[in-house]
Amino acid sequence: MDRSRVLIVNGDYIFEKSTGLPMYIIENCAERRAHCKIVCVEREQLLAIHNSEKLSEYLGEKVGNTVAFQIHLQSRISEGSNLIYTTSSFLLRVLMGQSIVDSFRHISHVIVSDVYRHEAFTDLLLSELRAALRCHAHLKVILLSNSQHNISFLEYFDRILENYELIGTDQALATFLYMVEGENIPIDYQHSVTGRTAITIASNIGNIAHIKMLLDKFADPFIMDKQNLNAISHAIASGNILCIELLSSCKNIKTINPSVLDYSLVMDLIKVLTISPKWEAGNIIIIVADYEQLLRLNYWVLRCKMIGDLPQEVVIYMLHNNIEKDQLDMAMEGTPECINIIIATDIIESIIPKFSIKYIIDLVRNRRTLYNTESGCKETSYEWISREALENRARLTNNKGEHALCFRLIPAFLVDKLSKTYAAELLSMPLDRVCLTVKLLSPHTMVAEYLQSTISKPPFIHIHNTVEFLKKIYVFDELEEVTWLGCRLIDVPIDCQLGKVLVFAILLQCLDPVLTIVSFLSTLDPLELPNDSGNINLPALDEMRAKIKGERKRLAENIFSDHLIYLRLYQEWQNNLRDDNPEMVLIDEHDYVLNGILEKVCDIRTHLVGALRSSQLIHNQGQLSMHYINLKSNSWPIIKAALVAGLYPCLGVVDTFEGRIKCNRSQELVIHPTSILREITMEPLITKAHCFPSKWMVYGNEVNCGGLISVGCCSLVSPITVAMLAGPPKSIYPM
């Protein structure tokens, strides 16, 4: 450490690198009477608070003395603090508006945790640290990793890496793929007469490209038609050798679709581990992909415990990024003399429980938000994790170093086909907040130029599209300078466009309802089909779709607006909580998941209000007080006006003559089947649109469906509202 300015410390989680290493540095500097000011960067705010309290307890001090933390909207720090825990996004926010020379003048060490995960803001921070090393000879950078592929970090501080390239996808079978991705039709939908699936037909005509695309969408080539023939049989009958070889090399395709999870299999495994005499009972960690899977699995575990399929000694904890610190402490302590089951997201990779872990059940999935450069849409999908993550999770243990037995829910043949290392977020994620952060960090550098110097270089077309979009919503001006709006949005932790909606809601004095709508748009849709609907047979899928559609219609109150549905749903939920309604007893999986999503929406609302206060958009008194900016919250036209101004350019107009929706995109727009603007009868738009009181609509999200764009969260708006409020918030006219 004395000889090197850049040091990589590689080791398993059991070594607790982000707590043990800073203490070593503090003690070493105290012996040498050297200056010591350490900044330790963690993945999540929760981890920063947890580790600072852990070390303060070890030192017998309160948080804020020797050890402190400083994160968004929270801090416990003093001038004499030697070790400060923070996050990469907050540290970048601190660096904005300061020169590199001034920013690191008093800092001796910067420790960055989990660099091998290539999270977006961590990669941006490494770029700033590389510049700081040139200005400060005393500064030392320590990168904490848990990977065997660390040479790229060392190379990054010496020279620029090679450019990453994007591979485009084929747009064939656009109509059928729209039905699959936009209408929730199963990829293995069988013809009602012949029983043939799409891949059977592609095999019959011998189209290799179509077969490959359908296999990538997890189509099953082993389904039999009415003649007891599958895709391979048709390929053999047509004598197409290439099709035969391609289809014969496939395993059972349904077992490798990461979006399909067999909850019954997970529960059977838990029952065996907790009840069977062949297995020693012990504490279990279940690693899930996201919050939705966590809710569904928690429902099934609770249900099995209530009906007696699991021992009553089972205690269940949920662990994810948005829990409170006291809930984290309870989960880490566990309940003595009980079987502790922790259902956790990947945050468990950075926390070591105090109790022993006997079994790990790894679902081997994660959920990512991706940016499609061709359509300009954000797409959320499940993916298999990398082999590196697979190995790291298998080594999860407790502070006594006891190893656990790991069960992985993935086909054995697929393990070798997983990506080798963690995927860099910058290569595929939406870059709106990244571009805004970059511009505030380095105002005199073009965004594309800055990002091409990072360790993970995003595709240039991705950067270009994002910058043009930020100009369109007036976060950047035409010269790529940050506007007043952009300066305010940097402190609001949601997508820039949704942040813009909140700003207009404040200006139009209708913040509270718009805050609810924005919170829904930034998380899971509570009234849509589950992501594993491919596991459901077609009649049950139709019944579920009709039920959701009926619930949407009830909440819409004969008003053509999906946004109003969110408001009514949230109000009903709040009223049930306030009245202690007995109907809130959750005996149905859908109701349980719905309640969990609404709790998350409530947390997002609270967090956004705090962020708006910190960015001076809400004051305690005066014209920006909560009372004043909600004077028109009961006016639905005013709320729609705020949506039009904030969501621009997401506007469309219905052309009743051509039967299509026109917008500023090259792709054709269609209304998502779950929208209240579209009946379940699949009535043609040209017929249905004549019933609309207005031809203009504003929409909140987009889904790429082959060659079409399916839009959801739609509301009809009046032409005068569009004329007055759509467009840039500041128009410059020649005098």
C-alpha positions in Angstrom: 0.0 0.0 0.0 2.9 2.4 0.7 4.5 1.6 -2.7 1.4 1.7 -4.9 -0.9 4.6 -5.7 -3.5 2.3 -7.2 -4.1 -1.0 -5.4 -6.6 -3.8 -6.1 -7.6 -5.9 -3.1 -9.2 -9.2 -4.2 -11.0 -11.5 -1.8 -14.3 -13.1 -0.8 -17.0 -11.3 1.2 -16.0 -13.1 4.4 -12.9 -10.8 4.6 -15.1 -7.7 5.0 -12.7 -5.6 3.0 -14.7 -2.4 3.2 -14.6 -2.4 7.0 -11.3 -4.2 7.8 -9.1 -2.3 5.3 -10.1 1.2 6.4 -9.4 0.3 10.1 -6.0 -1.0 9.1 -5.3 2.3 7.3 -6.5 4.4 10.2 -4.3 2.4 12.7 -1.3 2.5 10.4 -1.6 6.3 9.9 -2.0 6.8 13.7 1.3 4.9 14.3 3.1 7.0 11.7 1.2 10.2 12.7 0.3 10.7 9.1 -2.7 12.5 7.7 -5.7 10.2 7.3 -9.0 11.1 5.6 -10.6 8.1 3.9 -13.6 8.0 1.7 -15.1 4.5 1.3 -17.6 4.2 -1.6 -20.3 1.5 -1.2 -22.9 0.1 -3.7 -26.0 1.1 -1.7 -26.9 3.7 0.9 -28.0 1.0 3.2 -24.5 -0.6 3.1 -22.9 2.8 3.9 -25.1 3.2 7.0 -24.7 -0.4 8.0 -20.8 -0.4 7.8 -20.4 3.0 9.5 -22.5 1.9 12.5 -20.7 -1.5 12.6 -17.3 0.2 12.9 -18.4 2.9 15.3 -19.8 0.1 17.6 -16.4 -1.6 17.3 -14.6 1.6 18.3 -17.1 2.3 21.1 -18.1 5.6 19.6 -21.2 7.2 18.0 -21.5 7.4 14.3 -20.2 10.8 13.2 -17.0 10.9 15.3 -14.1 8.8 13.8 -16.4 7.0 11.4 -19.2 8.8 9.6 -21.5 8.4 6.6 -22.8 10.9 4.1 -25.5 10.0 1.6 -28.5 11.5 -0.2 -30.7 13.3 2.4 -28.9 11.8 5.3 -25.5 12.4 7.0 -23.7 11.9 10.3 -20.4 13.6 10.0 -18.0 16.0 11.8 -14.9 17.9 10.9 -12.8 15.3 12.8 -14.2 12.2 11.0 -11.4 10.1 9.5 -13.5 7.6 7.6 -16.6 8.6 5.6 -18.9 6.0 4.0 -20.8 7.2 1.0 -22.1 6.0 -2.4 -20.7 6.6 -5.9 -23.7 8.7 -7.0 -23.5 11.0 -3.9 -19.7 11.4 -4.3 -20.1 12.4 -7.9 -22.8 14.9 -6.8 -20.3 16.4 -4.3 -17.6 16.7 -7.1 -20.0 18.7 -9.4 -19.0 22.3 -9.6 -15.6 21.8 -8.0 -12.2 21.4 -9.6 -10.3 18.1 -9.2 -7.6 20.0 -7.5 -9.9 21.3 -4.7 -12.1 18.2 -4.4 -9.4 15.7 -3.3 -7.0 18.2 -1.5 -7.6 16.8 2.0 -8.4 13.2 1.1 -5.7 10.6 1.6 -7.4 7.4 0.5 -10.4 6.6 -1.7 -11.7 3.0 -1.3 -14.2 1.8 -3.9 -16.2 -1.4 -3.2 -17.4 -3.9 -5.8 -15.7 -2.4 -8.8 -15.9 -5.7 -10.6 -19.7 -5.3 -11.0 -19.2 -2.3 -13.4 -22.1 -0.3 -12.1 -22.7 2.9 -14.1 -21.9 5.6 -11.5 -18.9 3.5 -10.2 -17.4 3.5 -13.6 -17.9 7.3 -13.9 -16.2 7.7 -10.5 -13.2 5.8 -11.7 -12.8 8.3 -14.5 -12.7 11.1 -11.9 -10.3 9.3 -9.7 -7.9 8.7 -12.6 -7.9 12.5 -13.2 -7.4 13.1 -9.4 -4.3 10.9 -9.3 -2.6 13.2 -11.8 -3.2 16.2 -9.6 -2.5 14.8 -6.1 0.6 12.9 -5.5 -0.5 12.0 -2.0 -3.8 10.4 -3.1 -4.2 6.6 -3.0 -7.0 4.7 -4.7 -7.9 1.2 -3.5 -10.3 -0.9 -5.5 -12.1 -3.7 -3.7 -13.0 -6.7 -5.9 -14.2 -10.2 -5.8 -13.1 -11.3 -9.3 -10.4 -13.1 -11.1 -10.5 -10.5 -14.0 -9.0 -7.4 -12.5 -6.3 -6.6 -15.0 -8.6 -4.2 -16.8 -8.8 -1.9 -13.8 -5.1 -1.6 -13.6 -4.8 -1.0 -17.4 -7.5 1.6 -17.2 -5.4 3.9 -15.1 -2.6 3.7 -17.8 -4.3 3.6 -21.2 -7.7 3.6 -22.8 -9.4 0.3 -23.4 -10.7 -0.9 -26.8 -14.2 0.2 -27.9 -17.1 -2.0 -27.2 -19.4 -2.8 -30.1 -23.2 -3.4 -30.2 -24.7 -6.3 -32.2 -28.1 -5.5 -33.8 -31.1 -7.8 -33.7 -33.1 -9.1 -36.6 -36.6 -7.5 -37.1 -38.1 -10.5 -38.9 -41.5 -11.9 -37.8 -42.5 -8.4 -36.7 -46.2 -9.0 -36.6 -46.0 -12.3 -34.6 -43.4 -10.9 -32.2 -45.6 -7.9 -31.6 -48.3 -10.3 -30.5 -45.9 -12.1 -28.2 -44.2 -9.0 -26.7 -47.1 -6.5 -26.8 -50.2 -8.6 -26.4 -48.8 -11.2 -24.0 -49.5 -14.1 -26.4 -47.3 -17.1 -25.6 -44.4 -17.7 -27.9 -45.6 -21.3 -28.3 -49.2 -20.3 -29.2 -50.7 -23.2 -31.2 -53.1 -22.9 -34.1 -56.6 -23.9 -33.1 -57.0 -26.2 -36.1 -53.5 -27.5 -37.0 -51.9 -27.2 -33.6 -48.7 -25.8 -35.2 -46.5 -23.2 -33.5 -44.5 -20.4 -35.1 -41.3 -22.4 -34.9 -43.0 -25.5 -36.4 -44.1 -23.3 -39.4 -40.6 -21.8 -39.7 -39.1 -25.3 -39.7 -41.6 -26.4 -42.3 -40.6 -23.6 -44.7 -36.9 -24.1 -43.9 -36.2 -20.5 -42.7 -33.0 -20.7 -40.6 -33.0 -17.0 -39.6 -36.6 -17.3 -38.3 -35.8 -20.5 -36.4 -32.8 -18.9 -34.7 -34.8 -15.8 -33.7 -37.7 -17.9 -32.3 -35.2 -20.0 -30.3 -33.7 -16.9 -28.9 -37.3 -16.0 -27.7 -37.4 -19.4 -26.0 -39.8 -21.1 -28.5 -40.1 -24.8 -27.8 -39.3 -27.0 -30.9 -40.7 -30.2 -29.2 -44.4 -29.3 -29.1 -46.5 -31.7 -31.1 -49.1 -30.5 -33.5 -52.4 -32.3 -34.3 -50.5 -34.7 -36.6 -48.1 -35.6 -33.8 -45.3 -33.8 -35.5 -42.9 -31.3 -34.0 -40.5 -28.8 -35.5 -37.7 -31.4 -35.9 -40.2 -33.8 -37.6 -41.1 -31.1 -40.1 -37.4 -30.3 -40.8 -36.7 -34.0 -41.4 -39.8 -34.2 -43.8 -38.5 -31.3 -45.8 -35.0 -32.6 -45.8 -33.4 -29.4 -44.6 -30.1 -30.5 -43.0 -29.3 -27.1 -41.4 -32.7 -26.9 -39.7 -32.4 -30.5 -38.4 -28.9 -29.8 -36.9 -30.0 -26.5 -35.3 -33.2 -28.0 -33.8 -31.6 -31.2 -32.7 -28.9 -29.3 -30.7 -31.6 -27.7 -28.6 -32.5 -28.8 -25.1 -35.9 -28.4 -23.6 -36.2 -24.7 -24.3 -38.7 -23.9 -21.5 -36.1 -24.8 -18.9 -33.7 -22.0 -20.0 -36.1 -19.1 -20.2 -35.0 -16.8 -17.3 -38.4 -15.1 -17.0 -40.1 -18.4 -16.2 -39.6 -19.4 -12.5 -41.2 -22.6 -11.1 -42.2 -21.4 -7.6 -43.5 -24.9 -6.8 -40.0 -26.3 -7.3 -38.5 -23.7 -5.0 -41.1 -24.5 -2.3 -40.5 -28.3 -2.7 -36.8 -27.7 -2.1 -37.5 -25.6 1.0 -39.8 -28.2 2.4 -37.2 -30.9 1.9 -34.5 -28.9 3.6 -36.7 -28.0 6.6 -38.7 -31.2 7.1 -36.9 -34.2 5.6 -34.8 -36.2 8.2 -32.3 -36.8 5.4 -31.3 -33.2 5.6 -30.0 -31.3 8.7 -32.3 -28.4 9.4 -30.6 -25.0 9.1 -30.8 -21.4 8.0 -31.5 -20.7 4.4 -30.8 -17.7 2.1 -32.8 -17.5 -1.2 -31.4 -15.0 -3.7 -34.0 -13.7 -6.1 -33.8 -11.4 -9.2 -36.0 -8.5 -8.1 -38.6 -7.1 -5.8 -41.5 -8.8 -7.6 -40.0 -12.3 -7.3 -39.2 -11.5 -3.6 -42.9 -10.7 -3.0 -44.2 -13.8 -4.8 -41.8 -16.1 -3.1 -42.5 -14.6 0.3 -46.2 -15.1 -0.3 -45.6 -18.8 -1.0 -43.4 -19.4 2.0 -45.9 -17.6 4.3 -48.8 -19.6 2.8 -47.0 -23.0 3.3 -46.2 -22.0 6.9 -49.8 -21.1 7.6 -51.3 -24.3 6.2 -48.7 -26.4 8.1 -46.5 -27.5 5.1 -43.5 -25.8 6.8 -42.5 -26.0 10.5 -43.8 -23.2 12.7 -40.1 -22.6 13.8 -39.5 -20.9 10.4 -38.9 -17.2 10.6 -38.9 -15.2 7.3 -37.0 -12.0 6.5 -37.0 -9.9 3.3 -33.9 -8.1 2.4 -33.7 -5.6 -0.5 -32.2 -2.2 -1.3 -35.1 -0.1 0.0 -35.6 -1.6 3.5 -35.0 0.4 6.7 -31.8 0.1 8.7 -33.6 -1.5 11.7 -35.1 -4.2 9.4 -31.6 -4.9 8.1 -30.4 -5.3 11.6 -33.2 -7.7 12.5 -32.4 -9.8 9.4 -28.7 -9.9 10.1 -29.2 -10.9 13.8 -31.8 -13.6 13.0 -34.0 -15.4 15.5 -32.1 -17.9 17.8 -33.3 -21.5 17.9 -35.4 -21.0 14.7 -34.9 -21.7 11.0 -34.2 -18.3 9.5 -35.2 -17.9 5.9 -33.8 -14.8 4.2 -35.3 -13.9 0.8 -33.0 -11.4 -0.6 -32.0 -9.6 -3.8 -28.3 -9.3 -4.8 -27.6 -6.9 -1.9 -27.0 -10.1 0.2 -23.7 -10.4 -1.7 -22.3 -7.4 0.2 -23.6 -8.3 3.7 -22.6 -11.1 6.0 -25.2 -12.4 8.5 -24.2 -13.0 12.1 -25.9 -16.4 12.2 -24.7 -19.6 10.4 -25.9 -20.3 6.9 -26.7 -23.9 6.1 -28.2 -23.6 2.6 -28.2 -21.2 -0.3 -30.9 -21.3 -3.0 -29.8 -19.2 -5.9 -32.4 -18.5 -8.6 -29.5 -17.4 -10.9 -31.4 -14.5 -12.3 -31.4 -10.8 -12.3 -33.6 -8.1 -13.8 -32.1 -5.3 -15.8 -33.4 -2.2 -17.6 -32.0 -2.0 -21.1 -32.0 0.6 -23.8 -32.9 -0.4 -27.3 -30.9 1.9 -29.6 -33.1 1.0 -32.7 -36.5 1.8 -31.1 -35.3 4.2 -28.4 -37.4 2.3 -25.8 -36.4 1.1 -22.4 -36.9 -2.6 -21.9 -37.0 -4.5 -18.6 -36.1 -8.2 -18.8 -34.9 -11.1 -16.8 -31.4 -12.4 -17.6 -29.2 -15.2 -16.3 -26.3 -13.9 -14.1 -22.7 -14.4 -15.1 -20.5 -17.2 -14.1 -18.5 -14.9 -11.9 -21.6 -13.9 -10.0 -22.6 -17.6 -9.8 -19.2 -18.4 -8.1 -19.4 -15.5 -5.7 -22.8 -16.4 -4.5 -21.8 -20.0 -3.9 -19.1 -18.7 -1.5 -21.5 -16.6 0.6 -20.9 -17.5 4.2 -21.2 -16.1 7.7 -18.6 -14.3 9.9 -17.4 -17.7 11.3 -16.3 -18.9 7.9 -18.7 -21.8 7.7 -19.5 -22.8 4.2 -23.0 -23.5 3.0 -24.5 -25.9 0.5 -25.6 -24.1 -2.6 -28.6 -25.1 -4.9 -28.7 -23.4 -8.3 -31.9 -23.3 -10.3 -30.4 -23.4 -13.7 -29.9 -26.3 -16.2 -26.5 -27.8 -15.9 -25.8 -27.5 -19.7 -26.4 -23.7 -19.5 -23.8 -22.9 -16.9 -20.9 -23.1 -19.4 -22.8 -20.8 -21.8 -23.2 -18.0 -19.2 -21.2 -14.8 -19.7 -17.9 -14.9 -18.0 -18.0 -11.7 -16.0 -20.4 -9.1 -14.8 -22.0 -7.0 -17.6 -21.1 -3.3 -17.5 -24.2 -1.2 -16.9 -23.0 1.7 -19.1 -23.1 -0.6 -22.2 -26.9 -1.2 -22.1 -28.7 0.9 -19.5 -30.7 4.2 -20.2 -28.1 7.0 -20.0 -30.3 10.1 -19.3 -29.1 10.6 -15.7 -25.6 9.4 -16.6 -25.3 12.1 -19.3 -26.6 14.8 -17.0 -24.1 13.7 -14.3 -21.3 13.8 -16.8 -22.1 17.3 -18.0 -22.3 18.7 -14.5 -19.0 17.0 -13.6 -17.2 18.3 -16.7 -19.1 21.3 -18.1 -16.5 22.1 -20.8 -16.3 18.5 -22.2 -18.8 16.9 -24.7 -20.7 14.0 -23.1 -19.7 11.6 -25.8 -16.0 12.5 -25.4 -16.2 12.0 -21.6 -17.9 8.7 -21.8 -15.5 7.4 -24.4 -12.8 7.7 -21.8 -14.5 5.6 -19.2 -13.6 2.0 -18.4 -16.8 0.8 -20.0 -17.5 2.8 -23.1 -21.2 3.1 -24.1 -22.0 2.8 -27.8 -21.8 6.2 -29.5 -25.3 5.9 -31.1 -26.7 5.3 -27.6 -25.0 8.5 -26.3 -26.1 10.5 -29.3 -29.7 9.4 -28.9 -29.8 10.2 -25.2 -28.2 13.7 -25.7 -30.7 14.5 -28.4 -33.6 13.4 -26.1 -32.3 15.5 -23.3 -32.2 18.5 -25.6 -35.8 17.7 -26.6 -37.0 17.8 -23.0 -34.9 20.9 -22.3 -32.5 19.3 -19.8 -29.7 20.3 -22.3 -29.9 23.3 -24.6 -28.9 23.2 -28.3 -25.3 23.7 -27.4 -25.4 20.8 -24.9 -25.2 23.0 -21.9 -27.2 22.1 -18.8 -30.3 24.2 -18.3 -32.0 25.4 -15.2 -34.3 22.4 -15.4 -31.3 20.0 -15.6 -29.6 21.6 -12.5 -32.8 20.9 -10.5 -33.3 17.4 -11.8 -29.8 16.1 -10.7 -31.1 15.9 -7.1 -34.3 14.1 -8.0 -33.5 10.3 -8.1 -35.7 9.3 -11.0 -35.6 9.5 -14.8 -35.2 13.0 -16.2 -38.5 13.0 -18.0 -40.4 12.0 -14.8 -38.5 14.6 -12.9 -39.7 17.2 -15.4 -43.3 16.0 -14.8 -42.8 16.8 -11.1 -41.5 20.3 -11.9 -44.5 21.1 -14.0 -46.8 19.7 -11.3 -45.3 22.2 -8.9 -45.7 25.1 -11.3 -49.4 24.1 -12.0 -50.0 23.5 -8.2 -51.1 19.9 -8.4 -48.1 18.1 -7.0 -49.7 15.4 -4.8 -51.6 13.4 -7.5 -48.8 13.8 -10.0 -46.4 12.5 -7.4 -48.5 9.4 -7.1 -48.6 8.9 -10.9 -44.8 9.4 -11.2 -44.1 6.9 -8.4 -46.2 4.3 -10.3 -44.4 5.0 -13.6 -41.0 4.6 -11.9 -41.7 1.1 -10.5 -43.7 -2.1 -11.4 -47.1 -1.8 -12.9 -49.4 -3.3 -10.3 -52.2 -4.2 -12.9 -50.4 -6.2 -15.5 -49.8 -9.8 -16.2 -46.9 -11.4 -14.2 -43.6 -11.8 -15.9 -43.8 -15.6 -15.7 -47.1 -15.7 -17.7 -45.4 -18.1 -20.1 -46.0 -20.7 -17.4 -49.7 -20.2 -17.5 -52.0 -22.1 -20.0 -53.9 -20.0 -22.5 -57.4 -20.2 -20.9 -56.1 -19.2 -17.5 -54.1 -16.4 -19.2 -57.3 -15.1 -20.8 -59.1 -15.3 -17.5 -56.3 -13.4 -15.8 -56.2 -10.8 -18.6 -60.0 -10.3 -18.3 -59.8 -9.9 -14.5 -57.1 -7.2 -14.8 -59.0 -5.4 -17.6 -62.2 -5.4 -15.5 -60.3 -4.0 -12.5 -58.9 -1.2 -14.7 -62.3 -0.4 -16.1 -63.8 -0.2 -12.6 -61.1 2.2 -11.4 -61.2 4.3 -14.5 -64.8 5.5 -13.8 -65.6 5.9 -17.5 -62.7 8.3 -18.0 -60.2 7.6 -20.8 -57.1 7.6 -18.6 -54.7 5.0 -17.3 -53.1 7.6 -15.0 -56.4 8.1 -13.2 -56.5 4.4 -12.5 -53.2 4.7 -10.5 -54.6 7.5 -8.5 -57.8 5.6 -7.6 -55.9 2.4 -6.8 -53.6 4.3 -4.4 -56.5 6.1 -2.8 -58.4 2.9 -2.2 -55.3 1.3 -0.7 -54.7 4.2 1.7 -58.4 4.2 2.7 -58.2 0.5 3.5 -55.1 1.0 5.7 -56.7 4.0 7.5 -60.0 2.2 8.2 -58.2 -1.1 9.3 -60.4 -2.8 6.7 -60.7 -6.6 7.2 -60.6 -7.0 3.4 -56.9 -6.2 3.7 -56.2 -9.8 4.8 -54.1 -11.1 1.9 -55.1 -14.6 1.0 -54.5 -14.2 -2.8 -51.1 -14.0 -4.5 -52.2 -11.2 -6.7 -53.5 -9.1 -3.8 -50.3 -9.8 -1.8 -48.0 -8.7 -4.6 -50.3 -5.7 -5.3 -50.0 -4.6 -1.6 -46.2 -5.0 -1.8 -46.0 -2.8 -4.9 -48.2 -0.1 -3.3 -46.0 -0.1 -0.3 -43.1 0.5 -2.6 -45.0 3.4 -4.3 -45.6 4.9 -0.9 -41.8 4.7 -0.1 -41.0 6.3 -3.5 -43.4 9.2 -2.8 -41.8 9.9 0.5 -38.3 9.8 -0.9 -39.2 12.1 -3.8 -40.7 14.7 -1.5 -37.4 14.7 0.5 -35.5 15.1 -2.8 -37.6 17.9 -4.0 -37.1 19.7 -0.7 -33.3 19.3 -0.9 -33.3 20.7 -4.4 -35.3 23.8 -3.1 -38.3 23.0 -5.2 -40.4 22.7 -2.1 -40.2 25.2 0.8 -41.6 25.1 4.3 -43.6 28.3 3.6 -44.5 30.8 0.9 -45.4 30.1 -2.7 -43.5 26.8 -2.8 -45.0 25.4 0.4 -46.9 22.1 0.2 -50.2 23.8 0.8 -49.7 26.3 -2.1 -48.4 23.8 -4.7 -51.4 21.5 -4.1 -54.2 24.1 -4.4 -55.3 22.6 -7.7 -54.7 18.9 -6.9 -58.4 18.2 -7.2 -58.6 19.5 -10.8 -58.3 16.6 -13.3 -57.7 18.9 -16.3 -54.9 20.7 -14.5 -53.3 17.3 -13.7 -53.5 16.2 -17.4 -51.9 19.6 -18.3 -49.0 18.8 -16.1 -48.7 15.3 -17.7 -48.7 16.8 -21.2 -46.0 19.4 -20.4 -43.8 16.9 -18.5 -44.2 13.8 -20.7 -43.6 15.7 -24.0 -42.6 14.5 -26.6 -44.6 11.3 -25.7 -47.7 12.5 -27.5 -49.8 10.9 -30.2 -52.8 11.8 -32.3 -55.4 9.3 -33.6 -55.9 9.3 -37.4 -59.4 7.8 -37.7 -59.2 7.7 -41.5 -56.0 5.6 -41.6 -56.8 3.8 -38.3 -53.4 4.5 -36.8 -51.7 6.7 -34.2 -49.4 9.4 -35.6 -46.4 10.7 -33.6 -42.9 12.0 -34.2 -41.4 8.5 -34.4 -40.7 6.5 -37.6 -42.2 3.3 -36.0 -46.0 2.9 -35.8 -47.6 3.3 -32.4 -50.2 0.9 -31.1 -52.1 1.0 -27.8 -51.0 -1.6 -25.2 -53.8 -4.2 -24.6 -54.0 -3.5 -20.9 -54.8 0.2 -21.5 -58.3 1.5 -20.7 -58.2 3.1 -24.2 -58.3 -0.4 -25.8 -61.1 -2.9 -25.3 -60.4 -6.6 -24.7 -62.3 -7.5 -27.8 -59.4 -6.4 -29.9 -61.7 -4.0 -31.8 -59.9 -2.2 -34.6 -58.6 1.3 -33.7 -60.4 2.8 -36.7 -63.7 1.8 -35.2 -62.9 2.4 -31.5 -61.4 5.8 -32.1 -64.7 7.3 -33.2 -65.9 6.9 -29.6 -63.0 9.0 -28.2 -63.9 12.5 -27.0 -60.5 13.7 -28.2 -58.0 12.4 -30.7 -54.9 13.5 -28.7 -53.2 11.2 -26.1 -50.3 11.4 -23.8 -48.5 8.1 -22.8 -46.1 7.2 -20.1 -44.2 4.2 -21.3 -43.2 2.4 -24.5 -42.5 -1.3 -25.3 -40.7 -2.4 -28.5 -42.7 -5.1 -30.2 -40.9 -6.0 -33.4 -41.5 -3.2 -35.9 -44.1 -1.5 -33.7 -44.1 0.6 -30.5 -46.7 -0.4 -27.9 -47.6 2.5 -25.6 -49.1 2.2 -22.2 -50.2 4.5 -19.3 -52.3 6.5 -21.8 -54.7 9.4 -21.2 -56.8 11.4 -23.7 -56.1 15.1 -23.6 -57.8 18.1 -25.2 -56.2 19.8 -28.3 -56.0 23.1 -26.4 -53.9 21.5 -23.7 -51.5 20.2 -26.3 -51.4 23.5 -28.1 -50.6 25.4 -24.8 -48.2 23.1 -23.0 -46.6 20.7 -25.4 -43.1 21.6 -26.6 -40.0 23.0 -25.0 -40.6 24.8 -21.7 -38.8 27.8 -23.0 -39.4 29.1 -26.5 -37.2 31.8 -28.1 -38.9 33.9 -30.7 -37.1 36.5 -32.9 -38.1 40.1 -32.0 
